[in-house]
Amino acid sequence: MRLYRLVGVLTVLAASLWMEPKARAICDPDTEGSCGSCLVCVNYRCVQPSCVPSGCPDDVLYNTNCCSGAAVPGSTYCSNPADWGTTWASCYQICA
């Protein structure tokens, strides 16, 4: 009985991970946007591009890596409000 319960739990867990859209790491190179708007498809894998595309978040703490070279004015946000204007460690901006 324990084996059947374990198999059932593992099956449900595997199905939930497989169906989770954010967990998708395999992509179709012939389908544009199969990784979403902020990742690119390389060798059937979703990877971070060399620069951050328009509309995607970029790290504020380090040099801006936006493909356009600029961020949307007023788009900076911090997941930890205490970082605003101090360390900028948890802050991001949206690339223009």
N, CA, C and O atoms as CSV, one atom per row, in Angstrom:
chain,resi,resn,atom,element,x,y,z
A,1,MET,N,N,0.829,-1.200,0.000
A,1,MET,CA,C,0.000,0.000,0.000
A,1,MET,C,C,0.866,1.253,0.000
A,1,MET,O,O,0.528,2.234,-0.662
A,2,ARG,N,N,1.991,1.234,0.742
A,2,ARG,CA,C,2.878,2.397,0.783
A,2,ARG,C,C,3.456,2.698,-0.594
A,2,ARG,O,O,3.596,3.862,-0.971
A,3,LEU,N,N,3.792,1.653,-1.344
A,3,LEU,CA,C,4.368,1.838,-2.674
A,3,LEU,C,C,3.370,2.537,-3.600
A,3,LEU,O,O,3.750,3.440,-4.345
A,4,TYR,N,N,2.088,2.125,-3.561
A,4,TYR,CA,C,1.074,2.754,-4.402
A,4,TYR,C,C,0.875,4.221,-4.029
A,4,TYR,O,O,0.696,5.070,-4.902
A,5,ARG,N,N,0.907,4.510,-2.747
A,5,ARG,CA,C,0.754,5.892,-2.289
A,5,ARG,C,C,1.936,6.737,-2.761
A,5,ARG,O,O,1.746,7.863,-3.220
A,6,LEU,N,N,3.158,6.204,-2.652
A,6,LEU,CA,C,4.358,6.914,-3.097
A,6,LEU,C,C,4.320,7.169,-4.600
A,6,LEU,O,O,4.639,8.265,-5.062
A,7,VAL,N,N,3.928,6.149,-5.357
A,7,VAL,CA,C,3.820,6.306,-6.815
A,7,VAL,C,C,2.771,7.364,-7.149
A,7,VAL,O,O,2.983,8.168,-8.056
A,8,GLY,N,N,1.664,7.380,-6.447
A,8,GLY,CA,C,0.613,8.380,-6.689
A,8,GLY,C,C,1.087,9.788,-6.400
A,8,GLY,O,O,0.824,10.707,-7.176
A,9,VAL,N,N,1.784,9.966,-5.286
A,9,VAL,CA,C,2.296,11.286,-4.924
A,9,VAL,C,C,3.325,11.753,-5.948
A,9,VAL,O,O,3.289,12.905,-6.380
A,10,LEU,N,N,4.235,10.873,-6.336
A,10,LEU,CA,C,5.252,11.241,-7.325
A,10,LEU,C,C,4.630,11.572,-8.681
A,10,LEU,O,O,5.106,12.469,-9.376
A,11,THR,N,N,3.587,10.865,-9.056
A,11,THR,CA,C,2.899,11.137,-10.317
A,11,THR,C,C,2.248,12.517,-10.300
A,11,THR,O,O,2.354,13.269,-11.268
A,12,VAL,N,N,1.583,12.844,-9.209
A,12,VAL,CA,C,0.939,14.164,-9.089
A,12,VAL,C,C,1.996,15.269,-9.099
A,12,VAL,O,O,1.821,16.294,-9.759
A,13,LEU,N,N,3.078,15.063,-8.377
A,13,LEU,CA,C,4.153,16.050,-8.338
A,13,LEU,C,C,4.770,16.256,-9.714
A,13,LEU,O,O,4.973,17.394,-10.139
A,14,ALA,N,N,5.067,15.176,-10.408
A,14,ALA,CA,C,5.660,15.273,-11.743
A,14,ALA,C,C,4.711,15.975,-12.713
A,14,ALA,O,O,5.142,16.805,-13.514
A,15,ALA,N,N,3.431,15.646,-12.642
A,15,ALA,CA,C,2.453,16.278,-13.530
A,15,ALA,C,C,2.331,17.764,-13.254
A,15,ALA,O,O,2.214,18.556,-14.189
A,16,SER,N,N,2.357,18.160,-11.980
A,16,SER,CA,C,2.226,19.587,-11.664
A,16,SER,C,C,3.459,20.360,-12.120
A,16,SER,O,O,3.335,21.493,-12.584
A,17,LEU,N,N,4.636,19.772,-11.997
A,17,LEU,CA,C,5.843,20.452,-12.481
A,17,LEU,C,C,5.865,20.530,-14.004
A,17,LEU,O,O,6.277,21.542,-14.572
A,18,TRP,N,N,5.426,19.472,-14.658
A,18,TRP,CA,C,5.434,19.436,-16.123
A,18,TRP,C,C,4.448,20.439,-16.707
A,18,TRP,O,O,4.711,21.027,-17.757
A,19,MET,N,N,3.320,20.639,-16.040
A,19,MET,CA,C,2.297,21.532,-16.551
A,19,MET,C,C,2.521,22.983,-16.149
A,19,MET,O,O,1.846,23.869,-16.674
A,20,GLU,N,N,3.452,23.253,-15.230
A,20,GLU,CA,C,3.734,24.622,-14.789
A,20,GLU,C,C,4.416,25.383,-15.919
A,20,GLU,O,O,5.511,24.990,-16.320
A,21,PRO,N,N,3.819,26.469,-16.465
A,21,PRO,CA,C,4.401,27.175,-17.598
A,21,PRO,C,C,5.757,27.813,-17.294
A,21,PRO,O,O,6.595,27.915,-18.190
A,22,LYS,N,N,5.992,28.242,-16.054
A,22,LYS,CA,C,7.267,28.869,-15.723
A,22,LYS,C,C,8.407,27.863,-15.691
A,22,LYS,O,O,9.570,28.234,-15.855
A,23,ALA,N,N,8.087,26.615,-15.483
A,23,ALA,CA,C,9.118,25.592,-15.365
A,23,ALA,C,C,9.589,25.083,-16.722
A,23,ALA,O,O,10.485,24.242,-16.792
A,24,ARG,N,N,8.991,25.589,-17.805
A,24,ARG,CA,C,9.330,25.109,-19.136
A,24,ARG,C,C,10.741,25.553,-19.510
A,24,ARG,O,O,10.995,26.750,-19.640
A,25,ALA,N,N,11.652,24.612,-19.681
A,25,ALA,CA,C,13.021,24.921,-20.068
A,25,ALA,C,C,13.276,24.510,-21.505
A,25,ALA,O,O,14.224,24.993,-22.124
A,26,ILE,N,N,12.448,23.625,-22.051
A,26,ILE,CA,C,12.612,23.175,-23.429
A,26,ILE,C,C,11.751,24.064,-24.319
A,26,ILE,O,O,10.606,24.367,-23.984
A,27,CYS,N,N,12.308,24.477,-25.453
A,27,CYS,CA,C,11.575,25.383,-26.335
A,27,CYS,C,C,11.611,24.876,-27.766
A,27,CYS,O,O,12.360,23.955,-28.093
A,28,ASP,N,N,10.807,25.476,-28.600
A,28,ASP,CA,C,10.742,25.148,-30.021
A,28,ASP,C,C,11.370,26.300,-30.800
A,28,ASP,O,O,10.794,27.386,-30.857
A,29,PRO,N,N,12.550,26.082,-31.407
A,29,PRO,CA,C,13.224,27.177,-32.119
A,29,PRO,C,C,12.432,27.715,-33.311
A,29,PRO,O,O,12.702,28.820,-33.781
A,30,ASP,N,N,11.459,26.945,-33.804
A,30,ASP,CA,C,10.653,27.399,-34.940
A,30,ASP,C,C,9.441,28.215,-34.509
A,30,ASP,O,O,8.757,28.798,-35.350
A,31,THR,N,N,9.171,28.263,-33.211
A,31,THR,CA,C,8.030,29.015,-32.697
A,31,THR,C,C,8.540,30.239,-31.955
A,31,THR,O,O,9.114,30.124,-30.871
A,32,GLU,N,N,8.329,31.406,-32.540
A,32,GLU,CA,C,8.784,32.646,-31.915
A,32,GLU,C,C,8.089,32.851,-30.584
A,32,GLU,O,O,6.872,32.696,-30.482
A,33,GLY,N,N,8.855,33.196,-29.571
A,33,GLY,CA,C,8.303,33.460,-28.251
A,33,GLY,C,C,7.988,32.214,-27.448
A,33,GLY,O,O,7.245,32.296,-26.469
A,34,SER,N,N,8.528,31.057,-27.827
A,34,SER,CA,C,8.226,29.835,-27.082
A,34,SER,C,C,8.821,29.856,-25.681
A,34,SER,O,O,8.437,29.050,-24.833
A,35,CYS,N,N,9.759,30.774,-25.426
A,35,CYS,CA,C,10.341,30.907,-24.083
A,35,CYS,C,C,9.754,32.099,-23.342
A,35,CYS,O,O,10.111,32.337,-22.188
A,36,GLY,N,N,8.884,32.836,-23.963
A,36,GLY,CA,C,8.387,34.067,-23.369
A,36,GLY,C,C,9.130,35.247,-23.980
A,36,GLY,O,O,9.941,35.063,-24.888
A,37,SER,N,N,8.867,36.439,-23.501
A,37,SER,CA,C,9.446,37.630,-24.124
A,37,SER,C,C,10.839,37.971,-23.625
A,37,SER,O,O,11.540,38.742,-24.281
A,38,CYS,N,N,11.274,37.427,-22.484
A,38,CYS,CA,C,12.551,37.827,-21.898
A,38,CYS,C,C,13.649,36.786,-22.057
A,38,CYS,O,O,14.781,37.025,-21.637
A,39,LEU,N,N,13.340,35.633,-22.656
A,39,LEU,CA,C,14.333,34.594,-22.883
A,39,LEU,C,C,14.371,34.245,-24.367
A,39,LEU,O,O,13.424,34.533,-25.098
A,40,VAL,N,N,15.449,33.633,-24.806
A,40,VAL,CA,C,15.556,33.198,-26.199
A,40,VAL,C,C,15.750,31.687,-26.240
A,40,VAL,O,O,16.170,31.077,-25.257
A,41,CYS,N,N,15.442,31.095,-27.382
A,41,CYS,CA,C,15.538,29.658,-27.563
A,41,CYS,C,C,16.854,29.328,-28.269
A,41,CYS,O,O,17.069,29.741,-29.409
A,42,VAL,N,N,17.738,28.579,-27.589
A,42,VAL,CA,C,19.020,28.172,-28.159
A,42,VAL,C,C,19.186,26.677,-27.918
A,42,VAL,O,O,19.184,26.219,-26.776
A,43,ASN,N,N,19.328,25.921,-29.005
A,43,ASN,CA,C,19.479,24.461,-28.897
A,43,ASN,C,C,18.382,23.830,-28.042
A,43,ASN,O,O,18.653,22.983,-27.191
A,44,TYR,N,N,17.138,24.255,-28.280
A,44,TYR,CA,C,15.960,23.729,-27.600
A,44,TYR,C,C,15.944,24.024,-26.103
A,44,TYR,O,O,15.252,23.341,-25.348
A,45,ARG,N,N,16.687,25.016,-25.671
A,45,ARG,CA,C,16.702,25.434,-24.270
A,45,ARG,C,C,16.407,26.917,-24.182
A,45,ARG,O,O,16.855,27.687,-25.031
A,46,CYS,N,N,15.658,27.333,-23.166
A,46,CYS,CA,C,15.391,28.747,-22.915
A,46,CYS,C,C,16.571,29.315,-22.135
A,46,CYS,O,O,16.896,28.834,-21.050
A,47,VAL,N,N,17.211,30.343,-22.694
A,47,VAL,CA,C,18.377,30.949,-22.045
A,47,VAL,C,C,18.249,32.463,-22.035
A,47,VAL,O,O,17.504,33.048,-22.821
A,48,GLN,N,N,18.990,33.083,-21.130
A,48,GLN,CA,C,19.038,34.541,-21.031
A,48,GLN,C,C,19.804,35.075,-22.243
A,48,GLN,O,O,20.901,34.591,-22.520
A,49,PRO,N,N,19.270,36.050,-22.969
A,49,PRO,CA,C,20.001,36.616,-24.099
A,49,PRO,C,C,21.192,37.456,-23.624
A,49,PRO,O,O,21.322,37.730,-22.431
A,50,SER,N,N,22.051,37.858,-24.548
A,50,SER,CA,C,23.244,38.630,-24.179
A,50,SER,C,C,22.894,40.017,-23.658
A,50,SER,O,O,23.667,40.608,-22.905
A,51,CYS,N,N,21.746,40.536,-24.048
A,51,CYS,CA,C,21.269,41.812,-23.496
A,51,CYS,C,C,19.788,41.662,-23.176
A,51,CYS,O,O,19.127,40.753,-23.678
A,52,VAL,N,N,19.273,42.553,-22.343
A,52,VAL,CA,C,17.887,42.464,-21.882
A,52,VAL,C,C,16.964,43.132,-22.904
A,52,VAL,O,O,17.111,44.322,-23.179
A,53,PRO,N,N,16.008,42.375,-23.472
A,53,PRO,CA,C,15.097,42.934,-24.483
A,53,PRO,C,C,14.147,43.985,-23.915
A,53,PRO,O,O,13.964,44.083,-22.702
A,54,SER,N,N,13.558,44.751,-24.791
A,54,SER,CA,C,12.587,45.778,-24.427
A,54,SER,C,C,11.421,45.159,-23.668
A,54,SER,O,O,10.890,44.122,-24.067
A,55,GLY,N,N,11.020,45.808,-22.558
A,55,GLY,CA,C,9.891,45.348,-21.764
A,55,GLY,C,C,10.261,44.370,-20.673
A,55,GLY,O,O,9.402,43.971,-19.887
A,56,CYS,N,N,11.525,43.972,-20.607
A,56,CYS,CA,C,11.974,43.004,-19.607
A,56,CYS,C,C,12.731,43.705,-18.485
A,56,CYS,O,O,13.308,44.771,-18.704
A,57,PRO,N,N,12.738,43.119,-17.281
A,57,PRO,CA,C,13.424,43.756,-16.148
A,57,PRO,C,C,14.946,43.620,-16.228
A,57,PRO,O,O,15.471,42.588,-16.648
A,58,ASP,N,N,15.634,44.672,-15.821
A,58,ASP,CA,C,17.093,44.693,-15.777
A,58,ASP,C,C,17.523,45.112,-14.377
A,58,ASP,O,O,16.864,45.934,-13.739
A,59,ASP,N,N,18.594,44.565,-13.916
A,59,ASP,CA,C,19.169,44.839,-12.600
A,59,ASP,C,C,19.620,46.303,-12.513
A,59,ASP,O,O,20.269,46.793,-13.437
A,60,VAL,N,N,19.299,46.997,-11.445
A,60,VAL,CA,C,19.692,48.403,-11.265
A,60,VAL,C,C,21.089,48.521,-10.662
A,60,VAL,O,O,21.813,49.474,-10.951
A,61,LEU,N,N,21.466,47.562,-9.830
A,61,LEU,CA,C,22.714,47.647,-9.083
A,61,LEU,C,C,23.947,47.683,-9.984
A,61,LEU,O,O,24.894,48.420,-9.710
A,62,TYR,N,N,23.940,46.907,-11.037
A,62,TYR,CA,C,25.088,46.843,-11.943
A,62,TYR,C,C,24.817,47.683,-13.187
A,62,TYR,O,O,23.776,48.336,-13.271
A,63,ASN,N,N,25.721,47.680,-14.140
A,63,ASN,CA,C,25.540,48.457,-15.372
A,63,ASN,C,C,24.281,48.002,-16.111
A,63,ASN,O,O,23.956,46.815,-16.136
A,64,THR,N,N,23.590,48.950,-16.700
A,64,THR,CA,C,22.396,48.637,-17.475
A,64,THR,C,C,22.780,47.741,-18.643
A,64,THR,O,O,23.736,48.021,-19.367
A,65,ASN,N,N,22.028,46.663,-18.819
A,65,ASN,CA,C,22.307,45.721,-19.894
A,65,ASN,C,C,21.141,45.658,-20.876
A,65,ASN,O,O,20.933,44.635,-21.529
A,66,CYS,N,N,20.384,46.739,-20.982
A,66,CYS,CA,C,19.269,46.784,-21.917
A,66,CYS,C,C,19.808,46.806,-23.345
A,66,CYS,O,O,20.787,47.498,-23.624
A,67,CYS,N,N,19.180,46.055,-24.250
A,67,CYS,CA,C,19.595,46.047,-25.652
A,67,CYS,C,C,19.504,47.453,-26.254
A,67,CYS,O,O,20.309,47.828,-27.107
A,68,SER,N,N,18.523,48.217,-25.800
A,68,SER,CA,C,18.348,49.580,-26.315
A,68,SER,C,C,19.316,50.563,-25.670
A,68,SER,O,O,19.508,51.669,-26.176
A,69,GLY,N,N,19.933,50.163,-24.544
A,69,GLY,CA,C,20.838,51.054,-23.826
A,69,GLY,C,C,20.132,51.996,-22.868
A,69,GLY,O,O,20.772,52.845,-22.245
A,70,ALA,N,N,18.805,51.853,-22.744
A,70,ALA,CA,C,18.049,52.758,-21.877
A,70,ALA,C,C,16.921,52.009,-21.182
A,70,ALA,O,O,16.457,50.970,-21.652
A,71,ALA,N,N,16.493,52.559,-20.054
A,71,ALA,CA,C,15.355,52.014,-19.310
A,71,ALA,C,C,14.178,52.964,-19.415
A,71,ALA,O,O,14.349,54.151,-19.691
A,72,VAL,N,N,12.987,52.440,-19.195
A,72,VAL,CA,C,11.774,53.264,-19.199
A,72,VAL,C,C,11.842,54.204,-17.992
A,72,VAL,O,O,11.993,53.736,-16.864
A,73,PRO,N,N,11.733,55.529,-18.208
A,73,PRO,CA,C,11.772,56.468,-17.079
A,73,PRO,C,C,10.679,56.152,-16.060
A,73,PRO,O,O,9.521,55.938,-16.420
A,74,GLY,N,N,11.060,56.127,-14.792
A,74,GLY,CA,C,10.100,55.884,-13.718
A,74,GLY,C,C,9.731,54.421,-13.520
A,74,GLY,O,O,8.805,54.119,-12.767
A,75,SER,N,N,10.437,53.503,-14.183
A,75,SER,CA,C,10.064,52.083,-14.090
A,75,SER,C,C,10.808,51.329,-12.991
A,75,SER,O,O,10.577,50.134,-12.807
A,76,THR,N,N,11.690,51.996,-12.263
A,76,THR,CA,C,12.481,51.330,-11.230
A,76,THR,C,C,11.597,50.897,-10.066
A,76,THR,O,O,10.767,51.665,-9.580
A,77,TYR,N,N,11.787,49.663,-9.630
A,77,TYR,CA,C,11.062,49.132,-8.477
A,77,TYR,C,C,12.005,48.232,-7.684
A,77,TYR,O,O,12.952,47.676,-8.240
A,78,CYS,N,N,11.745,48.092,-6.394
A,78,CYS,CA,C,12.569,47.268,-5.503
A,78,CYS,C,C,11.683,46.256,-4.789
A,78,CYS,O,O,10.604,46.604,-4.309
A,79,SER,N,N,12.130,45.013,-4.719
A,79,SER,CA,C,11.363,44.014,-3.977
A,79,SER,C,C,11.509,44.251,-2.470
A,79,SER,O,O,10.640,43.855,-1.693
A,80,ASN,N,N,12.591,44.888,-2.062
A,80,ASN,CA,C,12.777,45.297,-0.666
A,80,ASN,C,C,12.829,46.830,-0.656
A,80,ASN,O,O,13.834,47.400,-1.082
A,81,PRO,N,N,11.786,47.511,-0.185
A,81,PRO,CA,C,11.736,48.974,-0.223
A,81,PRO,C,C,12.923,49.656,0.469
A,81,PRO,O,O,13.253,50.793,0.130
A,82,ALA,N,N,13.561,48.998,1.416
A,82,ALA,CA,C,14.705,49.589,2.115
A,82,ALA,C,C,15.924,49.756,1.201
A,82,ALA,O,O,16.842,50.511,1.522
A,83,ASP,N,N,15.933,49.058,0.074
A,83,ASP,CA,C,17.060,49.159,-0.869
A,83,ASP,C,C,16.984,50.410,-1.745
A,83,ASP,O,O,17.982,50.811,-2.344
A,84,TRP,N,N,15.793,51.031,-1.821
A,84,TRP,CA,C,15.605,52.212,-2.684
A,84,TRP,C,C,16.535,53.333,-2.220
A,84,TRP,O,O,16.459,53.772,-1.072
A,85,GLY,N,N,17.400,53.788,-3.103
A,85,GLY,CA,C,18.292,54.898,-2.805
A,85,GLY,C,C,19.461,54.548,-1.899
A,85,GLY,O,O,20.255,55.423,-1.554
A,86,THR,N,N,19.580,53.285,-1.507
A,86,THR,CA,C,20.698,52.890,-0.629
A,86,THR,C,C,21.582,51.871,-1.350
A,86,THR,O,O,22.527,52.255,-2.040
A,87,THR,N,N,21.290,50.590,-1.200
A,87,THR,CA,C,22.127,49.556,-1.828
A,87,THR,C,C,21.667,49.185,-3.233
A,87,THR,O,O,22.469,48.696,-4.029
A,88,TRP,N,N,20.405,49.403,-3.551
A,88,TRP,CA,C,19.778,49.043,-4.823
A,88,TRP,C,C,19.865,47.539,-5.096
A,88,TRP,O,O,19.658,47.112,-6.231
A,89,ALA,N,N,20.168,46.729,-4.076
A,89,ALA,CA,C,20.405,45.292,-4.255
A,89,ALA,C,C,19.213,44.525,-4.824
A,89,ALA,O,O,19.405,43.600,-5.613
A,90,SER,N,N,18.004,44.881,-4.448
A,90,SER,CA,C,16.827,44.141,-4.918
A,90,SER,C,C,16.018,44.953,-5.934
A,90,SER,O,O,14.828,44.706,-6.128
A,91,CYS,N,N,16.672,45.923,-6.578
A,91,CYS,CA,C,15.947,46.846,-7.468
A,91,CYS,C,C,16.150,46.507,-8.945
A,91,CYS,O,O,17.208,46.042,-9.368
A,92,TYR,N,N,15.087,46.760,-9.706
A,92,TYR,CA,C,15.085,46.484,-11.142
A,92,TYR,C,C,14.440,47.645,-11.871
A,92,TYR,O,O,13.724,48.453,-11.279
A,93,GLN,N,N,14.707,47.715,-13.166
A,93,GLN,CA,C,14.069,48.701,-14.045
A,93,GLN,C,C,13.640,47.984,-15.318
A,93,GLN,O,O,14.190,46.935,-15.655
A,94,ILE,N,N,12.676,48.534,-16.017
A,94,ILE,CA,C,12.180,47.929,-17.252
A,94,ILE,C,C,12.922,48.557,-18.429
A,94,ILE,O,O,13.017,49.779,-18.544
A,95,CYS,N,N,13.451,47.687,-19.305
A,95,CYS,CA,C,14.199,48.181,-20.474
A,95,CYS,C,C,13.266,48.807,-21.503
A,95,CYS,O,O,12.165,48.316,-21.753
A,96,ALA,N,N,13.726,49.887,-22.083
A,96,ALA,CA,C,12.947,50.598,-23.110
A,96,ALA,C,C,13.127,49.926,-24.463
A,96,ALA,O,O,12.555,50.374,-25.456
